[in-house]
Amino acid sequence: MMNTNDAMLTNGLDEIDHKIIVALQNDGRLAFAQIAEQLNVSPGMIRIRYNHLIETGMLRVVAITNPLRMGFETMALIGIKAEGDKLLEVADRISALDEVIYLIIVSGAYDIIAEVVCRDQNHLLQFLTDRMYKIDGIRESESFIHLKIVKEIYF
């Protein structure tokens, strides 16, 4: 079985690239000079490699909010079954809804999994009944309300 380090190295990244990524995963605000000091290389080298990682799409640095601290008290995963010939259209329409923060097309019991954030359970109910269920091509869905986030990482 291939571990994460092996997978990273086979994608054209060397050990220093991998260590830059790990450092930024821990703190995306780290200065190039700090990363360079940790890796015992020059800040210029970090800047060049960082720019290459960004240009090739290997790395994207973003601010991640905490929905619970921003007034969204209800989060849920929704498993959705769609009519086969409308799957991509349904996925596009659901992904356009403001409450949807993550959407994937999957194999298995559901065709689509969506993660949503809502102010409260009433907002979730309104989202489901007034917006999502009105999308043509949805056959059925099942909602799973988040009770507690135990682990959350961004890879």
Buried (B, 14 or more C-beta within 10 A) or exposed (E): EEEEEEEBBEEEBEEBBBBBBBBBEEEBEBEBEBBBEBBEBEBEBBBEBBEBBEEEEBBEEEEEEEBEEEEBBBBBBBBBBBEEEBBEBBBEBBBEBEBBBEBEBEEEEBBBBBBBBBBEEEBBEBBBEEBBEEBEBBEEBEBEEBEEEEEEEEE
